[in-house]
C-alpha cells in the first residue's frame, strides 16, 4: 500500500477523455489500480503509460483530500524499474470530480517487486508475458 501511495504521490497524466481503463486488481489496503494500454508510447527501452489509482478511503497530501489519482508512468523495459512523471489528484473516484492538485516526481526510479501490481503494469508496458 505504501508503495502505491508513493507512486500516486510522484506521478500523472490527465490522459485521454475516453480512456479504456484495464483493472489490475487491488492492493491489500484496498487501492484499485487501472492502466490505459491505448496511452502506451515506446521510446527505445522505455514506455510511458497512464495509470489510475482509485482509493477506497480518502487520502490526504499537503492538506488536499482526494479519492483518486491519475499518473503518467515510465517503465524501463531493460531493467525491472519504473518512475512516476506527473500525478493529478481528483475529489471523486476513477478520476472524476474536481481536479484538486498536480505534482511532478520525475527522476525517482523504483525497482519492480516480483508478484506485485507494479510488476503486472511493467509486463503490460514492456510486452512481457
N, C-alpha and C positions, 0 to 999 in steps of 0.2 A: 504494500500500500504506500509506504513512504517513497519508494522508487517511482511509482506512478504519479504521486503528488509532485515530486521533484521535476519529473518530465513536464507535467502540466504547468508548473511554475516557470519553467525555462522557455516554453515554446509557443507556436501557432501559425494559423492561416485562416482567413475568413472563408477560404475555399469557395467553390462554385455554388451558386444558389440551388442547383438541383443535384446535390451530391448523392451518390449511391453508396451510402454507408454500409459497410460489411462488419458484423459483430465478431469480436474476437473473445468474447466471454467477459467474466467479471473477476476482479481481484478478490482476495479474502475479505477486504474491507468494504466490498460492495460497489466498487467503481467499475462501470462497464466501459470497455474500450472498443472503438469502432475505427475503421480505416476506409478511405475512399480510393480504391485502385485506379479510378479514372484520373486521379491527380498525380500519379507517379510520373516523374521526369528523371531520366537517367543521364548522368554526365560522367563518363568513364566508369570507375568503380563505385560511384556514389549515386544514390537515388533519393530524391525528395518526394514526400508523400504527406497528405493531410490526415491527421488523426484527431478523433474526438474523444474526450474523457467526460463521461456522464456520471455524476456523483449522486449517491443515494441520499446523502445529507449535505447541508450547506457547508461549504468550505470558506475559509477566510484567509485573505492575503493582503497585508498592508491596509487594513480597515475596509477592504472590499469583500463582500459576501457573494458567492456565486454557486451555481449548481452544475455548470458545465464549462469546458474549456476546449477550444479548437486549436490544434497545434500543427505547425509546419515542421515536420521531422526530416532529418537527413540520416540515411543509413549508409554505412561503409561496407560494401559487399566483399572487399578484400580482407577485411578484419571484422570480427563479430563485435561491432560497436555502433552507437548512434548518438546523435545530438539533437537538441531542440533548437530551432531557429527563432521562432516567434510564437507567442501564445496570446489568445484573445479569450477573455472571460465573459460569460453570459449569466444573466439573472435566472434563467429557466433551464430546464434540462434540454439536451440534444441541440445545443447551440441556439436556442430560441430565447426570446425576451430581449431585455435591454443589454446592449454592449456596455460592459462596466469598466474594462481596463484592457490594456495591451502591454506586453513586455517582450523583451528580446533576451536571448541567452546563448547566442552563437559562441562556439569556442570551448564548450564543455562536453567532451566526448565521454560516454558511459559505456561500459562493457555489457555485452548481452549475457544474461544468465541462462544456462540451459534449462529448458522446460518452462520458461516464463512467457508471459504475454508479449514482452519485448522481443523474444526470440521468434514468436509467431509473426509479428509485424515485420521483423527483419527478413524472415523467409519469404513473405509475400513480396516485399520490396525488391529483394535480390533474386527472386525466381527460384528459390531453393525448395526442395520437397521435404 
